[in-house]
Amino acid sequence: MIDTRTAPYAALVLRVALGVMFLAHSLYLKVFVFTVAGTVGFFESLGLPALFAYLTLFAEIGGGIALILGFQTRLVAVALIPVLLGATWVHAGNGWVFSNQGGGWEYPVFLIVASVVQALLGAGAYAVKSPAFLGQRAAA
């Protein structure tokens, strides 16, 4: 049985945690630690076009902010799953423990599951609701 008194706060905690994680992996890690040029170079070393690095940065930064705010939460959570699938592909050969050299695959897979749960739960408490012109119900 779902406790309807606390469920909106559970969705809030998950939403903010996912948003912070996406910002930490994009702004902190990919922009400030690896640098944008380094991130682009890494994507190219995998055989991916440089454009994918920029799209990933845009998705993670924009998606992280949207999740923290609670804007279009269901849509954003689902839209970020392909980014996480890409991360799973990148780390798949490193084993399942993320502390392995190069990181393992279990962390991005866990984040996929968390994103699916977020999409099912919705925004929760203290969310910026989507504008009516986007066709979203206020309770979404």
C-alpha positions in Angstrom: 0.0 0.0 0.0 1.3 3.4 -1.0 1.2 6.0 1.8 -0.3 9.0 0.0 0.8 11.4 2.7 4.5 10.7 2.1 4.6 9.6 -1.5 4.9 13.1 -2.9 7.9 13.7 -0.7 9.5 10.4 -1.8 9.1 11.6 -5.5 10.6 14.9 -4.5 13.7 13.3 -2.9 14.2 11.0 -5.9 13.7 13.9 -8.4 16.2 16.2 -6.7 18.8 13.3 -6.3 18.6 12.4 -10.0 18.8 16.1 -10.9 21.9 16.7 -8.8 23.5 13.5 -10.1 23.0 14.7 -13.7 24.5 18.1 -12.9 27.4 16.5 -11.1 28.2 14.3 -14.0 27.8 17.1 -16.6 28.9 20.4 -15.1 31.3 19.1 -12.5 32.8 16.0 -14.2 32.5 16.6 -17.9 32.9 20.4 -17.9 35.1 21.3 -15.0 37.2 18.1 -14.5 37.5 16.6 -18.0 36.7 19.9 -19.8 34.4 20.2 -22.8 37.3 19.5 -25.1 38.4 16.5 -23.1 34.8 15.2 -23.1 34.5 15.6 -26.9 37.9 13.8 -27.3 36.6 10.9 -25.1 33.5 10.6 -27.2 35.5 10.6 -30.4 37.9 8.0 -28.9 34.9 5.7 -28.6 34.1 6.2 -32.3 31.2 8.6 -31.6 30.8 11.9 -33.3 31.7 15.0 -31.3 28.1 16.2 -31.6 27.1 13.4 -29.2 29.3 14.9 -26.5 27.6 18.3 -26.9 24.1 16.7 -27.0 24.9 14.6 -23.9 26.1 17.7 -22.0 23.0 19.6 -23.1 20.7 16.8 -22.0 22.4 16.2 -18.7 22.6 19.9 -17.7 19.1 20.8 -19.0 17.6 17.6 -17.7 19.3 18.0 -14.3 17.9 21.5 -13.9 14.5 20.5 -15.0 14.4 17.5 -12.6 15.5 19.7 -9.6 12.8 22.2 -10.5 10.2 19.6 -11.2 9.5 20.8 -14.7 8.1 18.2 -17.1 9.5 15.6 -14.7 8.0 12.5 -16.4 9.1 13.6 -19.9 12.6 14.5 -18.7 13.1 11.3 -16.8 12.2 9.3 -19.8 14.2 11.5 -22.2 17.4 11.0 -20.2 17.2 7.2 -20.4 19.0 7.1 -23.8 21.9 9.0 -22.3 22.0 6.4 -19.5 21.9 3.6 -22.0 24.9 5.2 -23.8 26.7 5.3 -20.4 25.9 1.7 -19.9 27.3 0.8 -23.3 30.5 2.8 -22.5 31.0 1.1 -19.2 29.7 -2.4 -20.1 33.2 -3.8 -20.8 34.5 -2.7 -17.4 32.6 -5.2 -15.3 29.7 -4.5 -12.9 31.5 -2.6 -10.2 31.6 1.2 -10.8 34.8 1.4 -8.8 36.6 -0.7 -11.5 39.0 1.2 -13.7 36.8 3.0 -16.3 33.7 2.4 -14.1 31.3 -0.5 -14.3 27.8 -0.8 -15.7 25.7 -1.2 -12.6 25.5 2.6 -11.8 24.1 3.7 -15.1 21.6 0.7 -15.0 20.5 1.7 -11.5 20.0 5.2 -12.8 17.8 3.9 -15.6 15.7 2.1 -13.1 15.5 5.3 -10.9 14.5 7.3 -14.0 11.7 4.8 -14.8 10.5 5.0 -11.2 10.6 8.8 -11.4 8.6 8.8 -14.6 6.0 6.5 -13.0 5.8 8.6 -9.8 5.7 12.0 -11.4 7.1 15.2 -10.0 6.0 15.0 -6.4 6.0 17.8 -3.9 7.4 21.3 -4.5 7.5 21.0 -8.3 7.2 23.7 -10.9 4.2 22.5 -12.8 4.3 22.4 -16.6 2.5 25.2 -18.3 -1.1 24.4 -19.4 -0.2 25.0 -23.0 2.0 22.0 -23.0 -1.0 19.8 -22.4 0.1 18.5 -19.0 -2.4 18.1 -16.1 -1.4 20.2 -13.1 -1.1 17.0 -11.0 1.4 15.4 -13.3 
